Amino acid sequence: MLTTKQRAELKSLAVGLDASFQIGKGGVNEAQVKQIDDYLRAHELIKIKVLDNSLYTAREAAEEIAAAINAEVIQVIGSKAVLYKRNEKDPVIKLRSK
């Protein structure tokens, strides 16, 4: 579980990110979830864009993906969501502790 300060730190890091994945009318599928999990293993932080033609809202897509891969939804604004999953073996992002 992240603290408020850690969540704020991750939000500030996410500002400069471009969306790495898009969720379209096909919705969230297993192949996409696997790719996002692999990406998070390497980068720990990801921004996802949900297209207008999707049946999902950004919040719904983010929560479904996060639940499937044990990640945390950091932020959802409009059609974009930010997810975080810490790499236990080789952390990329050094968060300040409480």
C-alpha positions in Angstrom: 0.0 0.0 0.0 1.3 3.4 -1.0 1.3 6.5 1.2 -0.2 9.7 0.0 3.3 11.2 -0.5 4.5 8.2 -2.5 1.3 8.4 -4.6 2.0 12.1 -5.2 5.6 11.3 -6.2 4.4 8.7 -8.7 1.9 11.2 -10.2 4.6 13.7 -10.7 6.7 11.1 -12.5 3.8 10.1 -14.7 3.2 13.7 -16.0 6.1 13.3 -18.5 5.0 9.9 -19.7 3.2 9.2 -23.0 0.6 6.5 -23.1 2.3 3.2 -23.7 -0.9 1.2 -24.3 -4.3 1.9 -25.7 -7.6 0.2 -24.9 -10.0 0.2 -27.8 -13.3 -1.2 -28.7 -12.0 -4.8 -28.1 -11.6 -3.9 -24.4 -9.1 -5.5 -22.1 -7.8 -8.9 -23.2 -5.4 -11.4 -21.8 -2.7 -10.7 -24.3 -2.8 -6.9 -23.5 -2.7 -7.6 -19.7 0.4 -9.8 -20.2 2.1 -7.1 -22.2 1.3 -4.5 -19.6 2.6 -6.8 -16.9 5.8 -7.3 -18.8 6.2 -3.6 -19.4 5.6 -2.8 -15.7 8.2 -5.4 -14.7 10.8 -3.3 -16.6 9.5 0.2 -16.0 7.2 0.0 -12.9 5.0 3.0 -14.1 2.8 3.1 -17.1 0.2 5.4 -18.6 -2.7 3.8 -20.5 -5.2 5.6 -22.8 -8.7 4.4 -23.3 -10.0 5.3 -26.7 -13.4 6.9 -27.2 -14.7 3.8 -29.0 -14.0 1.6 -26.0 -16.9 0.2 -24.0 -14.7 0.8 -20.8 -14.1 4.0 -18.9 -10.5 4.7 -18.0 -11.3 3.8 -14.3 -12.9 0.5 -15.3 -10.0 -0.5 -17.5 -7.4 0.5 -15.0 -9.0 -1.4 -12.1 -9.5 -4.5 -14.2 -5.9 -4.5 -15.4 -4.6 -3.7 -11.9 -6.6 -6.5 -10.3 -5.3 -9.0 -12.9 -1.6 -8.2 -12.4 -1.6 -7.1 -8.8 -0.7 -3.4 -9.6 -2.0 -0.2 -8.1 -4.1 2.5 -9.9 -2.3 5.7 -9.2 -4.4 8.2 -11.1 -7.2 8.4 -13.6 -7.8 11.6 -15.4 -10.2 11.7 -18.4 -9.3 8.9 -20.7 -5.9 8.2 -19.2 -4.9 6.0 -16.3 -1.6 5.5 -14.5 -0.6 2.2 -13.0 2.3 1.2 -10.8 3.7 -2.1 -9.9 7.0 -2.4 -7.9 9.6 -4.7 -9.2 10.8 -6.5 -6.0 14.0 -7.9 -7.6 15.3 -4.8 -9.3 13.4 -1.6 -8.4 13.6 1.2 -11.0 11.8 3.9 -9.1 13.1 4.7 -5.6 10.2 5.9 -3.6 10.7 7.8 -0.4 9.5 5.8 2.6 6.8 7.2 4.8 
